Amino acid sequence: LPDADAFAVARIEEAVQLREAGIRTRLVILGGCISAGEVRTAAEFALDVVVHSDQQVALLEASVVNDPMACWLKVDTGMGRLGIDPASFSRVVERLRGSAAVRSLTLMTHLACADDHTDPETTEQLQTFSTLLGNWDGDVSIANSAAILRFPEAHCDWVRPGIMLYGCSPFPEGTGGEVGLKPAITLESQI
C-alpha cells in the first residue's frame, strides 16, 4: 500500500515496531495513549493518537513533549464502544486545542451498522456527527469499509478501510468479489 496516506494500528507497541522496521508513513494509534510514558513515546516516534476519553485528554494536557502530536478526536455517535459523548464535544475540542502536546486535530466517529442496509442507525449517526461539526475547519474521518462502499457522503477527508483491504466483503451477504474487491492474500498449506 505505497500510496496510503496513513496506516492505523490498535496499540502503540505496533506503531513503534513499524517505525523501527523503517515505515515512515503517518501512523495512527486507534487505542490512543493510556499513560504519560505512552504519550512521550508517541511524540518521540511521530505517531498520531486517537483520543476517545476524558482521561486521555487530561494525559495530553499534563504532558510535556518536544514535538506536539497530531490527534484524532473520536466522538461516539452511536457505536457505544469508544468515543467522547457528543454533549462534551465543544469542551473537549477546546481543551485539546489548548494543549501544548497537540499540533493538529482531526475529528472522527465510527459507524456501528454501515454493513446493514436496512438499519437506520447509520443515517442517524451521520446526522448527529454533521450537527456536531457545524463550521469545523479541520479534517474529518467517518467511513469504515462498509461506509466506503455504501455511504459516499461519509467519505470526507479520510476513509478507514479495514476488512476490505483483504478482499473480503464488509457485508454479511455476498463476497468481496461481488462488490468489486480482490483478495490481497492467500493461505496455503499441506496436509
N, C-alpha and C positions, 0 to 999 in steps of 0.2 A: 504494500500500500504506500508507494513512494509519494503519491500526490495528496495524502491525507494531511489536513491542516493541524491535526492533533490526534493523540491516542488517549483513551481513557482506561484507567485501571482501578481496581477496587481499593487497594491499600498502598500506603506509602512505600512499603518494602518492595512491592512490584515495580514501582516507578524508579526507585533507586537502582534496582537490578537492570532496568532498561538503560538508564543513564550510564551505569558502569559498563554496559555492553556497547556503548558508543551511540546510542539513539539520541539524537539532538532535537527531534521533533517535539513540539509542545506536548506535555504530558499532564493530564487532568486526573487528580485523585478523587474518585467519586465518593469515597467514605470520609474525605476530609481529614483533618488532624484531630487527635484526641489528647495530645499533651504538648507542653511547651517545647519539649525536645523534638517532636514531630514538626512543629511549626518552624523551628530552626533548620531542620533537615530539608523541609520543603523549600525554604528560601535559599539554602545553600545549593541545592540541585536545580534551582529554577523551575519548580513544579507549580502548576495551578492547583488550587484546592477548592473543593466544594464545601460550602458552609450550609448546614441544614439544622442547626440548633443554636439556642442562646449561649450554651456552654462554649461552642466553637467561636462565636462572636466575641465572647469575653476573652478567650485564649488569644485571639488576634489582637484585641485591644491591649492586652497586657504584654505582648511580645515586642521585643526589640530585635530587629533584623537589619542586616546591611542592605539587602535588596528587597524592597516591597514585592509582594506577590500578586499575581492575577487570581482573583477569587470569583467563584460561581455561586450565587445565592440560590439555593433550591427552595421553592415555595410548594407546600403541599396543597394542591388544588383539588384533591380528592383521592389520591393514591392511598393515603393513610399509612405510609411506611416511613419516609423520611422527608423533612422539609419544615420550614417555619410556617406557622399559622398565618394565613392571609391578613388577619387582624393586626399582626405585629409588623407587617411588611415595611411601612414607611419608617417606623422607629429603627428597624434593623438596618435598612439601607443607610439611614443617617449615621448610625454607629459605625458601619463598615467604611463608609466614605470618610469618616473622621479618624480612622485607624491608620497610624503610620506604617503598619505592616501590609496595607492593602494598596496595590498600584492601580488596579482596574477591577471593574465589577460587571459580570455577565449574569443575567437572570435566567433561571431555568425552572422547569417543572417536569413531572413525569406522568404520562397518560396511563391510567390504570386499565382501560378497556379498549384501547385503539384496535386491538385484534378482533373485537366482536362488533361487527357492523350493525347489529341490532340493539346495542346498548347505547342509551342516550348520554351516558356519563362523559364520553369524550367531548361532546358538544358543550356540556355544562362546564367541564374543566377549561376548555378553550375560552369560554365566555368569562369565567372567573379570572383567569390569567390576563386576558385582554383588559378587563376592568382595572386590575392592579397596575398594569403597565402605564396606563394614562399617557403621558407625554415622555415616557422613558427614552433617553437618547443613547443608550448603550446597546451592546449585543444581547440577543435573546436566543435561547435554545429550548425547544419543546419536543420535536419529533424523534421518537424511537423507530425501530424497524417498521412496525405496523403503520405508524403515522406517516412515515416517508412514502409508503405505498398508497395509503387511503386518504390522507388528510393534507393536501398541498398547502392549506392555509397555516399549517403548523411548522412549515419548513424554516421560516425566519432566517437568522444569521448562521446558526449552527444546527446540524442534524446529528443524531447519535445512533447510527446503525449498530445493531448488536448481532442477533442471531442470523440476520440476512447476509452478513459477511461470510458465513459458511455455506451459503447457497440454500439455506433452509427457509421455508415459509414461516413468517411470524403468526400466521393464522391457523386455527385448529383444523380448518378444512383445506384440502389441497396440498400441493407440494411446491417446493421452491421453483421448479421448472415451470409450473403453471402460472406463476406470477413473474416470470422472466428472469429468475435467478439461476446462477450456475454454481455447482459445488466448487468450493475453494480448496477442499482437502479430500483425500481418500484414505481409507483404512484398509490395510491388507494384512492377512495372517495366514499361517499354515496350520493345518490340523495334524 
